[in-house]
Amino acid sequence: MAELSPIDAVVMPRKPDRIRALDAAAQAAHADLESVRARHREASRQLSGQMAGQAPTITRTEVDEIGREIAVFEAKHAEAVAAALDAKVAFQAEVDAALDEPLKWLAGELSRILDQLDDLAGKGACLHSNCVIVGVEAPNTMAGLSRHFIERCVIPGRQILGMVKDRPARRGILPK
């Protein structure tokens, strides 16, 4: 039986249900905040639309009271968003820990394979050069095509590996 690579052995942590619950709580807090804001806008319109000589339908004090509720709901919303974000950051750290070594192994293996391909393709290119110097043709086109492996596989492969960078520590939001 073949030995498992570090990639094969990775067990991805499952996204905790707690994150979904905290996201739902943040969305509910946002909906509550928007609801009280809408109530405040409507109360303000109602106050400004009152006609002199008619019984008031709302007072300035009532509008101000609704306005003060906005701060309470903003605080609840900010707290819910922060809790969800903290849970996501903790989960991201767990995922990072699970993937760090396997991804380093993968980059090392790809680099090793590119080195082997470079060596083999280089030998093929040398065979082609020797055939040209001697004035003969190789029995097939493999030797002549070897330099294309270097140009189209090895060099771009190394460029891609050179692009790999560690993601900076961040408090980013994970996809849902």
C-alpha positions in Angstrom: 0.0 0.0 0.0 1.3 3.4 -1.0 2.3 5.8 1.8 0.0 8.7 2.3 1.4 12.1 1.5 0.8 15.0 3.9 -1.8 16.3 1.5 -3.7 13.0 1.6 -3.6 12.9 5.4 -5.1 16.4 5.8 -8.4 16.4 7.7 -10.1 19.7 7.0 -11.8 21.1 10.1 -15.5 21.4 9.7 -16.9 24.9 9.8 -18.4 25.1 13.3 -22.2 25.5 13.6 -21.4 28.2 16.1 -20.2 30.4 13.2 -23.5 29.9 11.4 -25.4 30.7 14.6 -23.3 33.9 15.2 -23.8 35.0 11.6 -27.5 34.5 11.9 -27.5 36.5 15.2 -25.5 39.3 13.4 -28.0 39.3 10.6 -30.9 39.4 13.0 -29.3 42.3 14.9 -28.8 44.1 11.6 -32.5 43.6 10.7 -33.5 44.9 14.2 -31.3 48.0 13.7 -32.7 48.7 10.3 -36.2 48.3 11.7 -35.7 50.8 14.5 -34.1 53.2 11.9 -37.1 52.8 9.7 -39.4 53.5 12.6 -37.4 56.6 13.4 -37.5 57.9 9.8 -41.3 57.3 9.7 -41.8 59.0 13.1 -39.7 62.0 11.9 -41.8 62.2 8.7 -45.0 61.9 10.7 -43.8 64.7 13.0 -42.8 67.0 10.2 -46.1 66.4 8.4 -48.3 67.4 11.2 -50.7 70.2 10.4 -51.3 73.2 12.8 -54.7 73.2 14.2 -55.0 69.4 14.2 -54.4 66.9 17.1 -50.8 65.8 17.1 -50.2 62.2 16.1 -46.7 62.1 17.6 -44.5 64.4 19.7 -40.9 65.5 19.4 -40.2 63.6 22.6 -41.5 60.3 21.1 -39.4 60.8 18.0 -36.3 61.5 20.1 -37.0 58.4 22.2 -37.1 56.2 19.1 -33.9 57.9 18.0 -32.1 57.0 21.3 -33.1 53.4 20.7 -30.9 53.4 17.5 -27.7 53.6 19.7 -28.8 50.6 21.7 -29.4 48.6 18.5 -26.2 49.8 16.9 -24.3 48.5 20.0 -26.1 45.1 19.8 -25.3 44.9 16.1 -21.6 45.7 16.6 -21.3 43.2 19.4 -22.9 40.5 17.3 -20.7 41.2 14.3 -17.6 41.2 16.5 -18.5 37.9 18.0 -19.1 36.3 14.6 -15.8 37.7 13.3 -13.9 36.4 16.4 -15.3 32.9 15.8 -14.3 33.1 12.1 -10.8 34.3 12.9 -10.4 31.4 15.4 -11.6 28.9 12.8 -9.3 30.4 10.2 -6.4 29.8 12.6 -7.4 26.2 13.0 -7.5 25.7 9.3 -4.2 27.5 8.9 -2.6 25.1 11.4 -4.0 22.1 9.6 -2.8 23.2 6.2 0.6 24.8 7.0 2.9 21.8 6.8 1.0 20.0 4.0 1.2 23.1 1.8 4.9 23.5 2.5 5.4 19.8 1.6 3.4 20.4 -1.6 5.6 23.4 -2.6 8.7 21.4 -1.9 7.6 18.4 -3.9 6.5 20.6 -6.9 9.9 22.3 -6.8 11.7 18.9 -6.7 9.7 17.6 -9.6 10.4 20.8 -11.6 14.1 20.2 -10.9 13.8 16.7 -12.2 11.9 17.8 -15.3 14.5 20.6 -15.9 17.3 18.0 -15.7 15.7 15.5 -18.0 14.6 18.1 -20.5 18.1 19.6 -20.4 19.6 16.2 -21.2 17.1 15.9 -24.2 18.1 19.4 -25.4 21.8 18.3 -25.2 21.0 15.2 -27.3 19.4 17.4 -29.8 22.3 19.8 -29.9 24.7 16.9 -30.3 22.6 15.5 -33.2 22.7 18.9 -34.9 26.5 19.2 -34.4 27.1 15.8 -35.9 24.7 16.5 -38.7 22.2 13.7 -38.1 18.5 13.5 -37.1 17.3 11.8 -33.9 14.9 8.9 -34.6 12.0 11.0 -33.2 11.3 14.6 -32.3 11.5 14.1 -28.5 15.0 15.5 -28.2 14.1 18.5 -30.3 11.1 19.2 -28.2 12.9 19.0 -24.9 13.6 22.7 -24.7 9.9 23.3 -25.0 9.4 21.4 -21.7 11.8 23.9 -20.1 10.2 26.9 -21.7 6.6 25.9 -21.1 6.7 23.8 -18.0 9.7 24.4 -15.9 10.1 28.1 -16.2 6.4 28.9 -15.7 6.2 26.3 -12.9 9.0 28.0 -11.1 7.3 31.4 -11.6 4.1 30.1 -10.2 5.9 28.7 -7.2 7.6 32.0 -6.8 4.2 33.7 -6.5 3.3 31.6 -3.4 3.3 33.8 -0.3 2.1 33.4 3.2 -1.2 35.2 3.7 -0.7 38.0 6.2 -2.5 37.6 9.5 -5.8 39.3 9.2 -9.3 39.6 10.6 -10.9 38.8 7.3 -14.4 37.4 6.8 -14.6 33.9 5.5 -17.1 33.0 2.9 -20.5 31.8 4.2 
